[in-house]
Amino acid sequence: MEKTTMKHQVKQLTQIISSSSQRFLASFFDDSLITKKELEKIKEQLIKASTLKATTVLQVSESVTKRATTMYGQVMFQPTNETTVILKDEQTQSLHMLPIKHIRKVSYIEPQHSKIS
């Protein structure tokens, strides 16, 4: 009886070790876990900037290795389309549809509310 429980415990231990090492290797080769967290943070910032109707500055690049371009304007975020965001450029008054996965950094300035007396 003791031999079978000992074998069973050793077998469980080896399964735990092998599964954890497989997860570690998978996360090492796949950066999607980190990018999912970053995308959620960027999405939250875009939603807040959209609701405040704030002037927003975005750093956009198609990949990490390419140089980022800076764009600014008012963000329009539609909950029905969570993969893209619309930026109304303040200089040219043109609209840009940007995939959220290409946005690297979001900054926004909250508009000042004047008191009406």
FENKA-V662313 format. One record per residue. RES is the residue in three letters. PHI is phi in whole degrees, -180 to 180 (none if undefined). PSI is psi in radians with two decimals (none if undefined). OMEGA is omega in radians with two decimals (none if undefined). Layout:
res->RES phi->PHI psi->PSI omega->OMEGA
res->RES phi->PHI psi->PSI omega->OMEGA
This chain:
res->MET phi->none psi->-0.77 omega->3.14
res->GLU phi->-65 psi->-0.63 omega->-3.12
res->LYS phi->-65 psi->-0.71 omega->-3.12
res->THR phi->-70 psi->-0.66 omega->3.10
res->THR phi->-69 psi->-0.63 omega->3.10
res->MET phi->-65 psi->-0.76 omega->3.12
res->LYS phi->-64 psi->-0.71 omega->3.14
res->HIS phi->-64 psi->-0.73 omega->3.12
res->GLN phi->-66 psi->-0.71 omega->3.13
res->VAL phi->-66 psi->-0.71 omega->3.12
res->LYS phi->-63 psi->-0.74 omega->3.10
res->GLN phi->-64 psi->-0.72 omega->3.13
res->LEU phi->-63 psi->-0.78 omega->3.13
res->THR phi->-66 psi->-0.62 omega->3.09
res->GLN phi->-66 psi->-0.72 omega->3.12
res->ILE phi->-64 psi->-0.78 omega->-3.13
res->ILE phi->-65 psi->-0.78 omega->-3.11
res->SER phi->-68 psi->-0.68 omega->3.14
res->SER phi->-69 psi->-0.65 omega->3.12
res->SER phi->-69 psi->-0.65 omega->3.10
res->SER phi->-69 psi->-0.60 omega->3.08
res->GLN phi->-67 psi->-0.73 omega->3.09
res->ARG phi->-64 psi->-0.69 omega->3.13
res->PHE phi->-63 psi->-0.82 omega->3.13
res->LEU phi->-64 psi->-0.71 omega->3.13
res->ALA phi->-64 psi->-0.73 omega->3.12
res->SER phi->-71 psi->-0.49 omega->3.11
res->PHE phi->-68 psi->-0.73 omega->-3.12
res->PHE phi->-84 psi->-0.36 omega->-3.09
res->ASP phi->-117 psi->2.01 omega->-3.13
res->ASP phi->-89 psi->0.20 omega->-3.04
res->SER phi->-65 psi->-0.51 omega->3.13
res->LEU phi->-63 psi->-0.78 omega->3.13
res->ILE phi->-68 psi->-0.79 omega->-3.09
res->THR phi->-68 psi->-0.53 omega->3.08
res->LYS phi->-64 psi->-0.72 omega->3.11
res->LYS phi->-65 psi->-0.74 omega->3.13
res->GLU phi->-65 psi->-0.71 omega->3.12
res->LEU phi->-63 psi->-0.68 omega->3.10
res->GLU phi->-65 psi->-0.70 omega->3.12
res->LYS phi->-66 psi->-0.76 omega->3.12
res->ILE phi->-63 psi->-0.73 omega->3.14
res->LYS phi->-63 psi->-0.73 omega->3.11
res->GLU phi->-63 psi->-0.73 omega->3.12
res->GLN phi->-65 psi->-0.68 omega->3.13
res->LEU phi->-66 psi->-0.69 omega->3.11
res->ILE phi->-64 psi->-0.76 omega->3.14
res->LYS phi->-65 psi->-0.75 omega->3.12
res->ALA phi->-64 psi->-0.63 omega->3.13
res->SER phi->-69 psi->-0.74 omega->-3.13
res->THR phi->-70 psi->-0.56 omega->3.11
res->LEU phi->-81 psi->-0.21 omega->-3.04
res->LYS phi->54 psi->0.80 omega->-3.07
res->ALA phi->-90 psi->2.71 omega->2.99
res->THR phi->-72 psi->2.19 omega->-3.00
res->THR phi->-121 psi->2.42 omega->3.07
res->VAL phi->-111 psi->2.22 omega->-3.13
res->LEU phi->-120 psi->2.41 omega->2.94
res->GLN phi->-102 psi->2.09 omega->-3.02
res->VAL phi->-123 psi->2.32 omega->3.00
res->SER phi->-153 psi->2.58 omega->-3.09
res->GLU phi->-74 psi->-0.46 omega->3.09
res->SER phi->-146 psi->2.93 omega->-3.10
res->VAL phi->-67 psi->-0.56 omega->-3.08
res->THR phi->-79 psi->-0.40 omega->3.14
res->LYS phi->-81 psi->2.68 omega->3.13
res->ARG phi->-71 psi->2.40 omega->-3.10
res->ALA phi->-83 psi->2.47 omega->3.03
res->THR phi->-102 psi->2.56 omega->-3.11
res->THR phi->-104 psi->2.26 omega->3.12
res->MET phi->-130 psi->2.60 omega->3.09
res->TYR phi->-142 psi->2.70 omega->-3.13
res->GLY phi->161 psi->-2.74 omega->3.13
res->GLN phi->-102 psi->2.30 omega->-3.10
res->VAL phi->-91 psi->2.40 omega->3.02
res->MET phi->-121 psi->1.97 omega->-3.10
res->PHE phi->-110 psi->2.21 omega->3.12
res->GLN phi->-106 psi->2.16 omega->3.13
res->PRO phi->-65 psi->-0.36 omega->3.13
res->THR phi->-75 psi->-0.43 omega->3.11
res->ASN phi->-124 psi->1.61 omega->-3.04
res->GLU phi->-86 psi->0.01 omega->-3.10
res->THR phi->-98 psi->-0.31 omega->3.13
res->THR phi->-130 psi->2.81 omega->3.10
res->VAL phi->-135 psi->2.60 omega->3.12
res->ILE phi->-106 psi->2.28 omega->3.11
res->LEU phi->-116 psi->2.14 omega->3.07
res->LYS phi->-92 psi->1.90 omega->-3.10
res->ASP phi->-68 psi->2.24 omega->-3.10
res->GLU phi->-76 psi->-0.49 omega->-3.13
res->GLN phi->-76 psi->-0.88 omega->-3.03
res->THR phi->-100 psi->-0.11 omega->-3.09
res->GLN phi->58 psi->0.47 omega->3.10
res->SER phi->-98 psi->2.81 omega->3.13
res->LEU phi->-105 psi->2.41 omega->3.10
res->HIS phi->-124 psi->2.22 omega->3.02
res->MET phi->-95 psi->2.06 omega->-3.07
res->LEU phi->-119 psi->2.25 omega->3.01
res->PRO phi->-67 psi->2.38 omega->-3.11
res->ILE phi->-63 psi->-0.53 omega->-3.13
res->LYS phi->-68 psi->-0.25 omega->3.10
res->HIS phi->-93 psi->-0.16 omega->-3.14
res->ILE phi->-83 psi->2.19 omega->-3.10
res->ARG phi->-98 psi->-0.60 omega->-3.09
res->LYS phi->-151 psi->2.50 omega->3.14
res->VAL phi->-125 psi->2.29 omega->3.01
res->SER phi->-135 psi->2.50 omega->3.10
res->TYR phi->-144 psi->2.68 omega->3.12
res->ILE phi->-111 psi->2.12 omega->3.13
res->GLU phi->-71 psi->2.36 omega->-3.13
res->PRO phi->-69 psi->2.58 omega->3.12
res->GLN phi->-83 psi->2.28 omega->3.10
res->HIS phi->-98 psi->2.09 omega->3.12
res->SER phi->-86 psi->2.56 omega->3.14
res->LYS phi->-84 psi->2.32 omega->3.09
res->ILE phi->-101 psi->2.13 omega->-3.12
res->SER phi->-109 psi->none omega->none
